[in-house]
């Protein structure tokens, strides 16, 4: 498997809002990865699953997956395998904050325009 091509495909699917397909693509990489990048792929996968849950109204699932994604991705620095993680993590934190406000009743709905786009170098 060409991991770089699959990662690029998964990122495109994510950015197109095809979160389920992104999950499938990234899971194929994650399942065969045995090195330190395994956690990186899993973090991106969990980010995608969180977005899928969000769109299906499963706020608890979204929050859980986003927390797991953040915990994994923050260890890879500002950029990893061409993915701009600094910006992605900042956007993810905004999503987590907004979701917390929605869940607490401080906000009437999630603004889908804050869902991140994955940028590559």
N, C-alpha and C positions, 0 to 999 in steps of 0.2 A: 504494500500500500504506500502510495505517495502521501505522506503525512502533511507536507506543506500544501499540496493541492487540496487535500481534504479539509484542512484548516481554512484555507481561502474560501472553499465552497460553504463551509459552515458559517463563516463570518458573513458571507453574502446572504445566506438564508436568514441569519439573525437580523441583519440590517433591512431585509425585505419584510420582516415581521413574520416569517415562517418559522416560528419558535419550535414547533414540533419537529419539523424536518431538520432544523439545526441540531436539535438534541440527538436525533438519529445519526446524523453525520459525525458529530463530535464523539458520540458514544463508540462508534466504530474505531476511532483513533484511541480513545481512552482505554478500551478493552485490550488493545495490543501493546500499549505503552508500558514499559517496565521501569523506566528511568525516572529521574526527578520531574520531568515534564508531565507525568501522569496527573499530578495534582493541578497543574495549570489547565490541562484539558478538562478535568473534572470541574474546576471552577467556572470555566466558560459554559460548560454543559449545564451546571446548576443555575447560572445566570439565565440561560435560555428557558429552563424549566420554570423558573420563577416568573418570567414574563408570560409564559403559557398559562400558568395558574392565575396570574393577575387578570388576563383577558377573559378567563372563565369564571371570574368572581371568587376564586379561592384565595382570599387574602392571607389566610394562615399559611397555606402552602407557598405562596409567593414570598412571604416574609421569611419562612424557614429556609427556602432555597437560596434567597439572596444573602442571608446571613452566612450560610455555608460557602457560597461563592466568594464573598468578601474575605472570609477567613483564609481561603486558599490563595486567592489572587494577590492579596496584599504582600505576600512574601516574595514576589517575583520582581519587585522594583518598578521603575517607571515604564519600562518597555521589555517585552519578552516575546521571542519568536516573531518580531515585527509588529506585535500588537501594542498599541499605546495604552498601557494599563493605568497610568496616573489619571488621565482624563476619564477612562472607563470607571475607575473606582470612585472618583468624585461624582460622576453621574449616578452610579449605583447608590451611593450614600444619599443623594437627593431623593431617589426613588424610595429608599427605606424610610426617610423622614416623612415624605408625603403619605406613604402608606400608613405610617403610625398615626398621622393626623386624621386620616380617613377612618381608621379603626377606632380611634378615640372619640370620634364625632366632632372634631375641631374643623373638619373639612368635609364637604359634600361630594365627594367623588374624586377619583384619581385622574389627573391630567395626563393622558397618554402621550402627550408631546414630550414628556420628560424621560420616557424610556430611552436608554442610551443607544447610540450607534457605536459600533466597534470600528475604531480607526486603526489603520495599519501604516507603518512607515515604508 
